[in-house]
Amino acid sequence: MKKFIVIIIVLALVVLGGWQISKKIKEGKEAGQVTDKSLRAVETQEVKLGAIREELSLVGNIAAASEVTVFSKVPGKITDILVDEGSKVKKDDVIARLEDKELKLQAKQAEAAVEAATAGLKQAESLSEVKIRSQIAQAEAGFSSARAALNQVKDLAQKRTLSQLEQAEAGLAAIKSSLKKIKGGARAEEKRQVEATVQQAKAGLDNAQSNLERIENLYAAGAVSKQTLDATRTGATVAGAQYEAASQQLKLVETGARDEDILAVESQVRQAEAGLELAKSMAETRSWEKDIEMAQAGYNQAKAGLEAAKALEKARSWEAEITAARTGLKQAQAGRDLAQEMLSNATITAPISGVVSKRFMDKGAMAAPAAPLFIIVDMDKVKAVVDVTEASIARVSPDGTAYVSVEAFPGEQIAGKITMISPTINAMTRTASVEIAIDNPSHKLKPGMFANVTIPIDVHENTIVVRRSAVIEDRISGKRHLFVINNNTTVRREVEAGITGSDKIEILSGVSAGEKIAVSGQHYLRDGEQVKVVKVLE
């Protein structure tokens, strides 16, 4: 039993001793010591010239370089849907059709309007000048007629009125003389006088009828008044009555008068007296002056019409008519083009090449200009969109290179080009939007993916670059130093750092190319300490 206890104690001591030895070895390694406790073990690397770049590390999203929502320009029932979500399309491919029967009719109507306007223009070009010259000819004829009427009225109006007065007086005297002779009996000489009266009355009737015909023509031309026409008609009637009375008197002289014949002649006397009063009234009122005024007005109107027609000729007014016809043709053509455009809009085409990412409607639905039909995205090119802080935006260069990675392809960086830097800063986030264009021929980058973006903002070539871990920073003073290993002896050097990368740092002063520095175990070193270099890194 005692022997067993002794064995257990011995084993325990061996295990305890081994643990302490292992602990010390481990502590020696962590302190930069090798098994030889007199020297610390370090790894070194030769300082070399190289390139380093300063980068902005950002996060953003992948978006399509071009994304278009397709709408119908005209309302209508969808008759055909030719693509679905995921379909690849090329620019101008037909992707849907609308019912177009009414639009076709409108296009035909517009085409007919163009044909009518074309015919109107040809007619204007061929006839408008002829029409103006015809108007001039008509106006000249009208002017000549009005001038002749005016001259005729001036020549005849007063003479006619005075002649009618003289005829009325002579006719009344003759009838009265005849009445006296009828009552007292007529001799051969008196019979001859009655016959002369009949002849005179016949001449007066013929003159009155001729005057009436001329006045009717002048009245139709607007050269005399209605009053003059009525008076002339009355004069013609009186002349006719005088002739009839003279004829009756001659008959009575030849056959002898009866009491009723005498009464009839007395009635004719009274009628002749009324005619004389009318003639006197026309003479006293100078009615011919009104006829002259009317004829003058007609003359002036005809003259103005002629001058207006000549003014149209001088101004070449037919050219304005032709211009109006041409304008009408252009309007009709514009209407036709609009109708044809509306008809073409019933066939909906892809505005860009890409992939249909969304379809909103089915066949039979009613399309409207405000309702989307499809969304098409261009997958051949995508863009990464990131927000850059106000402090860093000035260091981002247009057309610069950026590197993009996504979680779907870890470790792979895809180069892109900075194509847009927002000209404004978001007041809430104090950032500006930046877009990086990326070629995506395989379509492996999908819009909506989370993107890690690295933008180099400064690059230094042919400069001293060391491992970032080799440089030690004093947390209190902020100064930086490293250890140069010269003949296995440490030399503490304060350095001035430049660009800091992810795993490298630029040294502006404090160390030279070709020197060796500690890159492992340096945190336990002191200035002037002897070390053992266990490994030299490339």
C-alpha positions as CSV (number, residue, x, y, z in Angstrom):
1,M,0.0,0.0,0.0
2,K,2.8,2.4,0.9
3,K,4.6,1.5,-2.3
4,F,1.5,2.4,-4.3
5,I,1.3,5.8,-2.6
6,V,5.0,6.5,-3.3
7,I,4.4,5.7,-7.0
8,I,1.5,8.1,-7.1
9,I,3.5,10.9,-5.5
10,V,6.4,10.4,-7.9
11,L,4.1,10.5,-10.9
12,A,2.5,13.6,-9.6
13,L,5.8,15.3,-9.1
14,V,6.9,14.4,-12.7
15,V,3.6,15.8,-14.2
16,L,4.0,19.0,-12.1
17,G,7.6,19.4,-13.2
18,G,6.7,18.9,-16.9
19,W,3.9,21.4,-16.7
20,Q,6.2,24.1,-15.2
21,I,8.9,23.4,-17.8
22,S,6.3,23.7,-20.6
23,K,4.9,26.9,-19.1
24,K,8.4,28.5,-19.0
25,I,9.1,27.5,-22.5
26,K,5.8,29.1,-23.7
27,E,6.5,32.2,-21.7
28,G,10.0,32.4,-23.2
29,K,8.6,32.2,-26.7
30,E,6.0,34.9,-26.1
31,A,8.7,37.2,-24.7
32,G,10.7,36.7,-27.9
33,Q,13.1,34.3,-26.3
34,V,14.3,31.0,-27.5
35,T,15.3,28.2,-25.4
36,D,18.5,30.1,-25.0
37,K,17.3,32.6,-22.4
38,S,20.2,35.1,-23.2
39,L,18.7,36.3,-26.6
40,R,15.3,37.2,-27.9
41,A,14.1,35.6,-31.2
42,V,13.0,38.0,-34.0
43,E,12.0,37.8,-37.6
44,T,13.3,40.5,-40.0
45,Q,12.6,41.9,-43.4
46,E,14.7,44.2,-45.6
47,V,13.3,47.6,-46.2
48,K,12.5,48.1,-49.9
49,L,11.0,50.7,-52.2
50,G,7.5,50.1,-53.5
51,A,4.1,51.5,-54.2
52,I,1.3,52.1,-51.8
53,R,-2.2,53.5,-52.2
54,E,-4.6,55.1,-49.8
55,E,-8.2,53.8,-50.1
56,L,-11.7,54.5,-49.1
57,S,-13.6,51.4,-48.0
58,L,-17.3,51.9,-48.5
59,V,-20.5,49.8,-48.6
60,G,-23.3,50.2,-51.1
61,N,-25.6,48.4,-53.5
62,I,-25.5,47.1,-57.0
63,A,-28.0,48.7,-59.3
64,A,-28.8,48.4,-63.0
65,A,-27.0,50.9,-65.1
66,S,-30.2,51.5,-67.0
67,E,-33.7,50.6,-65.8
68,V,-36.7,51.7,-67.8
69,T,-40.4,51.4,-66.9
70,V,-42.4,50.9,-70.0
71,F,-45.8,52.7,-70.4
72,S,-48.3,52.8,-73.2
73,K,-48.5,56.2,-74.9
74,V,-52.2,55.6,-75.8
75,P,-55.0,53.9,-73.9
76,G,-56.4,50.7,-75.3
77,K,-57.1,47.0,-74.7
78,I,-54.0,44.8,-74.7
79,T,-54.4,42.2,-77.5
80,D,-50.9,40.6,-77.3
81,I,-48.2,40.1,-74.6
82,L,-45.0,38.8,-76.2
83,V,-42.6,38.7,-73.3
84,D,-42.5,37.6,-69.7
85,E,-40.4,38.2,-66.7
86,G,-36.8,37.1,-67.4
87,S,-37.2,37.4,-71.2
88,K,-34.2,39.0,-72.9
89,V,-35.1,41.7,-75.4
90,K,-33.3,43.9,-77.8
91,K,-34.0,47.6,-78.4
92,D,-37.1,48.1,-80.6
93,D,-38.3,44.5,-80.2
94,V,-42.1,44.3,-80.1
95,I,-43.2,43.3,-76.6
96,A,-47.0,44.0,-76.6
97,R,-49.8,45.2,-78.9
98,L,-53.0,47.2,-78.3
99,E,-56.3,47.1,-80.2
100,D,-55.8,49.6,-83.1
101,K,-59.0,49.5,-85.3
102,E,-60.1,53.0,-84.3
103,L,-56.6,54.3,-84.7
104,K,-56.4,52.9,-88.2
105,L,-59.6,54.7,-89.2
106,Q,-58.3,57.9,-87.8
107,A,-55.1,57.5,-89.8
108,K,-57.2,56.9,-93.0
109,Q,-59.3,60.0,-92.3
110,A,-56.1,62.1,-91.8
111,E,-54.7,60.8,-95.1
112,A,-57.9,61.8,-96.9
113,A,-57.6,65.3,-95.4
114,V,-54.1,65.5,-96.8
115,E,-55.3,64.6,-100.3
116,A,-58.1,67.2,-100.0
117,A,-55.6,69.9,-98.9
118,T,-53.3,68.9,-101.8
119,A,-56.1,69.3,-104.3
120,G,-57.0,72.7,-102.7
121,L,-53.4,73.9,-103.0
122,K,-53.3,72.9,-106.7
123,Q,-56.5,74.7,-107.4
124,A,-55.3,77.8,-105.6
125,E,-52.0,77.8,-107.5
126,S,-53.9,77.5,-110.8
127,L,-57.0,79.6,-110.3
128,S,-56.4,82.2,-107.6
129,E,-54.7,84.7,-109.9
130,V,-57.3,84.1,-112.6
131,K,-60.1,84.7,-110.1
132,I,-58.6,88.1,-109.0
133,R,-58.3,89.2,-112.6
134,S,-61.9,88.1,-113.3
135,Q,-63.0,90.2,-110.3
136,I,-61.2,93.2,-111.8
137,A,-62.9,92.7,-115.1
138,Q,-66.3,92.5,-113.4
139,A,-65.5,95.5,-111.3
140,E,-64.5,97.5,-114.4
141,A,-67.7,96.5,-116.2
142,G,-69.8,97.5,-113.1
143,F,-67.9,100.8,-112.9
144,S,-68.6,101.5,-116.6
145,S,-72.3,100.7,-116.2
146,A,-72.6,102.9,-113.1
147,R,-70.8,105.8,-114.9
148,A,-73.1,105.5,-117.9
149,A,-76.2,105.4,-115.6
150,L,-75.0,108.5,-113.7
151,N,-74.5,110.4,-117.0
152,Q,-77.9,109.3,-118.2
153,V,-79.6,110.4,-115.0
154,K,-77.8,113.7,-115.1
155,D,-78.8,114.2,-118.7
156,L,-82.4,113.1,-118.5
157,A,-83.7,113.5,-114.9
158,Q,-84.6,117.2,-115.0
159,K,-85.5,117.3,-118.7
160,R,-87.8,114.3,-118.2
161,T,-89.6,115.9,-115.2
162,L,-90.1,119.2,-117.0
163,S,-91.2,117.4,-120.2
164,Q,-93.7,115.4,-118.2
165,L,-95.0,118.7,-116.8
166,E,-95.3,120.3,-120.2
167,Q,-97.1,117.2,-121.6
168,A,-99.5,117.1,-118.7
169,E,-100.4,120.8,-119.3
170,A,-100.8,120.4,-123.0
171,G,-102.8,117.2,-122.5
172,L,-105.2,118.9,-120.1
173,A,-105.6,121.9,-122.4
174,A,-106.4,119.6,-125.3
175,I,-108.9,117.6,-123.4
176,K,-110.6,120.8,-122.1
177,S,-110.7,122.2,-125.7
178,S,-112.2,118.9,-126.9
179,L,-114.8,118.9,-124.2
180,K,-115.8,122.5,-125.2
181,K,-116.0,121.5,-128.8
182,I,-118.0,118.4,-128.1
183,K,-120.5,120.3,-126.1
184,G,-120.8,123.1,-128.8
185,G,-120.5,120.8,-131.8
186,A,-117.4,120.5,-133.9
187,R,-116.6,122.0,-137.3
188,A,-114.2,120.6,-139.9
189,E,-111.3,122.7,-138.7
190,E,-112.0,121.6,-135.1
191,K,-112.1,118.0,-136.2
192,R,-108.6,118.5,-137.6
193,Q,-107.5,119.9,-134.3
194,V,-108.8,116.9,-132.4
195,E,-107.0,114.6,-134.8
196,A,-103.8,116.5,-134.1
197,T,-104.5,116.1,-130.3
198,V,-104.8,112.4,-130.8
199,Q,-101.4,112.3,-132.6
200,Q,-99.9,114.5,-129.9
201,A,-101.2,112.1,-127.2
202,K,-99.9,109.1,-129.1
203,A,-96.4,110.7,-129.2
204,G,-96.7,111.5,-125.5
205,L,-97.6,107.9,-124.8
206,D,-94.7,106.5,-126.8
207,N,-92.3,108.9,-125.0
208,A,-93.7,108.0,-121.6
209,Q,-93.4,104.3,-122.3
210,S,-89.8,104.8,-123.5
211,N,-89.0,106.8,-120.4
212,L,-90.5,104.1,-118.2
213,E,-88.4,101.4,-119.9
214,R,-85.2,103.4,-119.2
215,I,-86.1,104.2,-115.6
216,E,-86.9,100.5,-114.9
217,N,-83.4,99.7,-116.2
218,L,-81.8,102.4,-114.1
219,Y,-83.8,101.3,-111.0
220,A,-82.6,97.7,-111.5
221,A,-79.0,99.0,-111.6
222,G,-79.7,101.0,-108.4
223,A,-79.3,104.4,-110.2
224,V,-82.7,105.9,-109.4
225,S,-85.1,105.8,-106.5
226,K,-88.4,103.9,-106.1
227,Q,-90.2,107.3,-106.1
228,T,-88.9,108.1,-109.5
229,L,-89.9,104.7,-110.8
230,D,-93.4,105.1,-109.4
231,A,-93.7,108.6,-110.8
232,T,-92.6,107.5,-114.2
233,R,-95.1,104.6,-114.2
234,T,-97.8,107.1,-113.2
235,G,-96.8,109.4,-116.0
236,A,-96.9,106.5,-118.5
237,T,-100.4,105.6,-117.2
238,V,-101.5,109.3,-117.5
239,A,-100.1,109.4,-121.1
240,G,-102.0,106.3,-121.9
241,A,-105.1,107.8,-120.5
242,Q,-104.6,111.0,-122.4
243,Y,-104.2,109.1,-125.6
244,E,-107.3,107.1,-124.9
245,A,-109.2,110.2,-124.1
246,A,-108.0,112.0,-127.3
247,S,-109.1,108.9,-129.3
248,Q,-112.5,109.0,-127.6
249,Q,-112.8,112.7,-128.3
250,L,-112.0,112.2,-132.0
251,K,-114.7,109.4,-132.1
252,L,-117.2,111.7,-130.5
253,V,-116.4,114.5,-132.9
254,E,-116.9,112.2,-135.8
255,T,-120.1,110.5,-134.5
256,G,-121.6,113.2,-132.2
257,A,-121.6,113.2,-128.5
258,R,-124.1,111.8,-126.1
259,D,-124.6,112.9,-122.5
260,E,-122.7,110.0,-121.2
261,D,-119.9,110.7,-123.6
262,I,-119.7,114.2,-122.3
263,L,-119.5,112.9,-118.7
264,A,-116.7,110.6,-119.7
265,V,-114.7,113.4,-121.3
266,E,-115.3,115.5,-118.2
267,S,-113.9,112.6,-116.1
268,Q,-110.9,112.5,-118.4
269,V,-110.4,116.3,-117.8
270,R,-110.3,115.6,-114.1
271,Q,-107.8,112.8,-114.6
272,A,-105.6,115.0,-116.7
273,E,-105.8,117.7,-114.0
274,A,-104.6,115.1,-111.5
275,G,-101.7,114.2,-113.8
276,L,-100.8,117.8,-114.1
277,E,-100.7,118.2,-110.4
278,L,-98.4,115.2,-110.0
279,A,-96.0,116.6,-112.7
280,K,-96.0,120.0,-110.9
281,S,-95.2,118.3,-107.6
282,M,-92.3,116.4,-109.1
283,A,-91.0,119.6,-110.6
284,E,-91.4,121.5,-107.4
285,T,-89.7,118.9,-105.2
286,R,-86.8,118.5,-107.8
287,S,-87.0,114.8,-107.5
288,W,-84.4,114.4,-110.2
289,E,-81.7,115.5,-107.7
290,K,-82.4,112.4,-105.6
291,D,-82.0,110.3,-108.7
292,I,-78.7,112.0,-109.4
293,E,-77.5,111.4,-105.8
294,M,-78.5,107.7,-106.0
295,A,-76.7,107.3,-109.4
296,Q,-73.7,109.1,-107.9
297,A,-73.7,106.7,-104.9
298,G,-73.8,103.8,-107.3
299,Y,-71.0,105.2,-109.3
300,N,-68.8,105.8,-106.2
301,Q,-69.5,102.2,-105.0
302,A,-68.6,100.8,-108.4
303,K,-65.4,102.9,-108.4
304,A,-64.4,101.7,-104.9
305,G,-65.0,98.1,-105.9
306,L,-62.8,98.6,-108.9
307,E,-60.1,100.2,-106.9
308,A,-60.3,97.4,-104.3
309,A,-60.0,94.8,-107.0
310,K,-57.0,96.5,-108.5
311,A,-55.4,96.8,-105.0
312,L,-55.8,93.0,-104.6
313,E,-54.0,92.6,-108.0
314,K,-51.3,95.0,-107.0
315,A,-50.8,93.2,-103.7
316,R,-50.8,89.9,-105.5
317,S,-53.4,88.7,-103.1
318,W,-53.6,85.3,-104.8
319,E,-50.2,84.6,-103.3
320,A,-51.8,84.9,-99.8
321,E,-54.5,82.5,-100.9
322,I,-51.8,80.1,-102.1
323,T,-49.9,80.5,-98.8
324,A,-53.1,79.8,-96.9
325,A,-53.6,76.7,-99.0
326,R,-50.1,75.6,-98.3
327,T,-50.6,76.2,-94.6
328,G,-53.7,74.1,-94.7
329,L,-51.8,71.3,-96.4
330,K,-49.0,71.4,-93.7
331,Q,-51.7,71.3,-91.0
332,A,-53.3,68.3,-92.7
333,Q,-49.9,66.6,-93.0
334,A,-49.2,67.2,-89.4
335,G,-52.6,65.7,-88.5
336,R,-51.8,62.7,-90.6
337,D,-48.3,62.3,-89.0
338,L,-49.9,62.5,-85.6
339,A,-52.6,59.9,-86.5
340,Q,-49.8,57.6,-87.8
341,E,-47.8,58.2,-84.7
342,M,-50.8,57.3,-82.5
343,L,-51.3,54.2,-84.6
344,S,-47.7,53.2,-84.2
345,N,-48.0,53.7,-80.5
346,A,-50.4,50.8,-80.4
347,T,-47.4,48.6,-81.0
348,I,-45.3,48.7,-77.8
349,T,-41.5,48.1,-78.3
350,A,-38.6,47.8,-75.9
351,P,-36.9,51.1,-75.4
352,I,-33.5,49.5,-74.4
353,S,-31.9,46.1,-74.7
354,G,-31.9,44.1,-71.5
355,V,-34.0,41.7,-69.4
356,V,-37.7,42.1,-68.5
357,S,-37.5,42.2,-64.7
358,K,-41.2,42.9,-64.1
359,R,-44.5,42.5,-66.0
360,F,-47.6,44.3,-64.6
361,M,-50.4,43.4,-67.0
362,D,-51.9,40.5,-68.8
363,K,-53.6,40.1,-72.2
364,G,-57.0,41.6,-72.2
365,A,-56.3,44.3,-69.6
366,M,-56.7,48.0,-70.4
367,A,-53.5,49.9,-70.9
368,A,-53.3,53.6,-69.9
369,P,-50.5,56.2,-70.1
370,A,-50.3,56.3,-66.3
371,A,-50.1,52.5,-65.8
372,P,-46.8,50.7,-66.1
373,L,-46.6,47.6,-68.4
374,F,-43.0,46.3,-67.9
375,I,-39.7,47.1,-66.3
376,I,-36.6,46.4,-68.4
377,V,-33.1,46.5,-67.0
378,D,-29.8,46.5,-68.8
379,M,-27.8,43.7,-67.2
380,D,-24.7,44.1,-69.5
381,K,-23.6,47.0,-67.4
382,V,-24.4,47.6,-63.7
383,K,-23.3,50.2,-61.2
384,A,-22.3,50.2,-57.6
385,V,-23.9,53.1,-55.7
386,V,-22.1,54.3,-52.5
387,D,-22.3,57.3,-50.2
388,V,-19.0,59.2,-49.6
389,T,-18.6,61.4,-46.6
390,E,-18.3,65.2,-47.0
391,A,-14.7,65.1,-45.7
392,S,-13.6,62.5,-48.3
393,I,-15.6,63.5,-51.4
394,A,-13.0,66.0,-52.6
395,R,-10.5,63.2,-52.8
396,V,-12.6,61.0,-55.2
397,S,-11.7,61.7,-58.8
398,P,-14.1,61.4,-61.7
399,D,-13.2,58.6,-64.2
400,G,-11.1,57.0,-61.4
401,T,-10.9,53.3,-60.8
402,A,-12.8,51.5,-58.0
403,Y,-12.9,47.9,-56.9
404,V,-16.1,46.1,-56.0
405,S,-16.7,42.8,-54.3
406,V,-19.9,41.0,-53.3
407,E,-20.6,38.3,-50.8
408,A,-21.7,35.9,-53.6
409,F,-18.1,35.9,-54.9
410,P,-15.8,36.2,-51.8
411,G,-12.3,37.3,-52.5
412,E,-13.0,38.4,-56.0
413,Q,-12.6,42.1,-56.8
414,I,-14.1,43.6,-59.9
415,A,-12.7,46.8,-61.4
416,G,-15.1,49.6,-62.2
417,K,-15.0,53.2,-63.3
418,I,-16.3,56.2,-61.4
419,T,-18.9,57.7,-63.7
420,M,-20.9,60.1,-61.4
421,I,-20.2,62.1,-58.3
422,S,-23.2,63.9,-57.0
423,P,-22.8,67.7,-57.2
424,T,-24.7,68.1,-53.9
425,I,-24.3,66.9,-50.3
426,N,-27.2,65.3,-48.5
427,A,-28.0,67.7,-45.6
428,M,-29.2,64.8,-43.4
429,T,-26.4,62.3,-43.9
430,R,-23.6,64.8,-44.9
431,T,-22.7,62.4,-47.8
432,A,-22.6,62.6,-51.6
433,S,-23.7,59.8,-53.9
434,V,-21.0,58.2,-56.1
435,E,-21.7,55.7,-58.9
436,I,-19.2,53.1,-60.3
437,A,-19.9,51.6,-63.7
438,I,-19.1,47.9,-64.0
439,D,-19.1,45.6,-67.1
440,N,-21.3,42.6,-66.3
441,P,-21.3,40.5,-69.5
442,S,-22.0,37.3,-67.5
443,H,-24.8,38.9,-65.5
444,K,-23.4,37.5,-62.3
445,L,-23.9,40.8,-60.5
446,K,-27.5,41.3,-59.8
447,P,-29.3,44.6,-59.0
448,G,-29.9,44.8,-55.3
449,M,-26.8,42.9,-54.2
450,F,-24.8,44.3,-51.2
451,A,-21.4,45.7,-52.4
452,N,-18.1,46.4,-50.8
453,V,-16.3,49.2,-52.6
454,T,-12.7,50.2,-52.4
455,I,-11.7,53.5,-54.0
456,P,-8.0,54.3,-54.2
457,I,-7.7,58.0,-53.4
458,D,-3.9,58.5,-53.4
459,V,-1.0,56.4,-54.8
460,H,2.7,56.9,-54.1
461,E,5.2,55.2,-56.3
462,N,8.9,54.4,-55.5
463,T,8.6,55.0,-51.8
464,I,9.6,53.1,-48.6
465,V,6.9,50.7,-47.7
466,V,7.0,48.3,-44.7
467,R,4.6,46.0,-42.9
468,R,2.1,47.9,-40.9
469,S,2.6,45.6,-38.0
470,A,6.4,46.5,-37.8
471,V,5.5,50.1,-36.8
472,I,4.7,50.6,-33.1
473,E,2.6,53.6,-32.0
474,D,2.8,55.2,-28.6
475,R,-0.8,55.5,-27.4
476,I,0.0,58.5,-25.2
477,S,2.3,60.6,-27.5
478,G,1.1,59.3,-30.8
479,K,4.6,58.9,-32.0
480,R,5.6,55.9,-34.1
481,H,8.9,53.9,-34.1
482,L,10.3,50.6,-35.3
483,F,13.5,48.5,-34.6
484,V,16.3,48.3,-37.1
485,I,18.4,45.1,-36.7
486,N,22.0,45.9,-37.3
487,N,24.5,43.1,-36.5
488,N,21.9,41.3,-34.4
489,T,21.5,44.5,-32.3
490,T,18.3,46.5,-32.1
491,V,18.3,50.2,-33.0
492,R,15.1,52.1,-32.0
493,R,14.1,54.6,-34.7
494,E,11.3,57.1,-34.7
495,V,9.6,57.3,-38.1
496,E,7.3,59.6,-39.9
497,A,4.4,57.7,-41.6
498,G,2.7,58.6,-44.8
499,I,-0.1,56.6,-46.5
500,T,-1.5,53.8,-44.5
501,G,-2.9,50.8,-46.3
502,S,-4.8,47.8,-45.0
503,D,-1.5,45.9,-44.2
504,K,1.3,48.3,-45.3
505,I,2.4,51.7,-44.3
506,E,4.6,54.3,-46.0
507,I,7.7,55.6,-44.2
508,L,8.6,59.1,-45.1
509,S,11.7,59.4,-42.7
510,G,13.6,57.4,-40.1
511,V,14.6,54.4,-42.1
512,S,16.3,53.8,-45.4
513,A,16.0,51.2,-48.1
514,G,18.2,48.2,-47.6
515,E,18.1,48.2,-43.8
516,K,16.6,45.3,-42.0
517,I,13.8,45.8,-39.5
518,A,12.1,43.5,-36.9
519,V,8.7,42.4,-38.1
520,S,8.0,39.8,-35.5
521,G,8.8,39.9,-31.7
522,Q,9.4,43.7,-31.9
523,H,7.0,44.6,-29.2
524,Y,9.3,43.1,-26.5
525,L,12.5,44.7,-27.8
526,R,14.6,47.5,-26.2
527,D,17.1,49.8,-27.9
528,G,20.6,48.3,-28.1
529,E,19.4,44.8,-27.2
530,Q,21.1,41.7,-28.7
531,V,18.7,39.5,-30.6
532,K,18.7,36.2,-32.5
533,V,17.3,36.4,-36.0
534,V,15.4,33.2,-36.5
535,K,13.9,34.1,-40.0
536,V,14.4,36.6,-42.7
537,L,11.2,37.4,-44.7
538,E,11.1,38.4,-48.3
